[in-house]
């Protein structure tokens, strides 16, 4: 088990109903975090994690095997960029 601070932005914040929280995940990977967030918040969060990305250690990633560390930002897709 691993614990990370997850910060939510825009549609991710709306889906979670909060701006941040500490989350325990089975494995310290983006894929494990995605699964945990979908289990907690259902379809609204599934749409966000399916098309959005994660900022891990200052690097944007969609790779489910990417290792987590410290704080992870959940970023929905952004228009125009």
C-alpha positions as CSV (number, residue, x, y, z in Angstrom):
1,X,0.0,0.0,0.0
2,X,1.1,3.5,-0.7
3,X,-0.4,6.9,0.2
4,X,-0.3,9.9,-2.1
5,X,-1.8,13.4,-1.9
6,X,-4.1,13.8,-4.8
7,X,-5.1,17.3,-6.0
8,X,-8.0,17.7,-8.4
9,X,-8.5,20.4,-11.0
10,X,-11.6,21.5,-13.0
11,X,-13.7,18.5,-14.0
12,X,-11.7,16.3,-11.7
13,X,-12.5,18.5,-8.8
14,X,-16.2,18.5,-9.8
15,X,-16.2,14.6,-10.0
16,X,-14.5,14.2,-6.6
17,X,-16.4,17.0,-4.9
18,X,-13.1,18.3,-3.3
19,X,-9.9,20.0,-4.2
20,X,-7.6,17.4,-2.7
21,X,-7.3,14.4,-0.4
22,X,-4.9,11.7,0.7
23,X,-5.5,8.4,-1.1
24,X,-4.2,4.9,-0.3
25,X,-3.5,2.8,-3.3
26,X,-2.6,-0.9,-3.6
27,X,0.4,-0.1,-5.8
28,X,2.2,3.2,-6.2
29,X,1.3,3.5,-9.9
30,X,-0.9,5.8,-12.0
31,X,-3.0,2.7,-13.0
32,X,-3.7,1.8,-9.4
33,X,-4.6,5.4,-8.6
34,X,-7.0,5.5,-11.6
35,X,-8.7,2.3,-10.4
36,X,-9.1,3.7,-6.9
37,X,-10.5,7.0,-8.0
38,X,-13.0,5.3,-10.4
39,X,-14.1,3.0,-7.5
40,X,-14.6,6.0,-5.2
41,X,-16.3,8.4,-7.6
42,X,-17.8,6.3,-10.4
43,X,-18.6,7.4,-14.0
44,X,-17.9,11.1,-13.6
45,X,-14.3,10.3,-12.5
46,X,-13.9,7.6,-15.1
47,X,-14.5,10.1,-17.9
48,X,-11.9,12.4,-16.4
49,X,-9.2,9.7,-16.0
50,X,-9.9,8.1,-19.3
51,X,-9.2,11.4,-21.3
52,X,-7.2,13.4,-18.8
53,X,-3.7,13.0,-17.4
54,X,-1.7,13.0,-14.2
55,X,1.1,15.3,-13.1
56,X,3.6,13.2,-11.2
57,X,6.8,14.7,-10.1
58,X,6.4,17.6,-12.5
59,X,5.9,15.3,-15.5
60,X,2.6,14.8,-17.2
61,X,1.8,11.1,-17.7
62,X,-1.0,8.8,-18.9
63,X,1.2,5.7,-18.5
64,X,-0.6,3.4,-16.0
65,X,2.8,1.9,-15.0
66,X,4.3,5.3,-14.0
67,X,5.3,5.3,-10.4
68,X,3.7,7.8,-8.0
69,X,5.5,10.0,-5.6
70,X,4.4,12.6,-3.1
71,X,1.7,14.7,-4.8
72,X,-0.3,13.8,-7.9
73,X,-2.4,16.3,-9.8
74,X,-5.4,15.0,-11.7
75,X,-5.8,17.0,-14.9
76,X,-8.8,16.8,-17.2
77,X,-8.2,17.5,-20.9
78,X,-7.8,21.2,-21.6
79,X,-9.2,22.9,-24.7
80,X,-6.8,24.7,-27.0
81,X,-3.6,23.1,-25.9
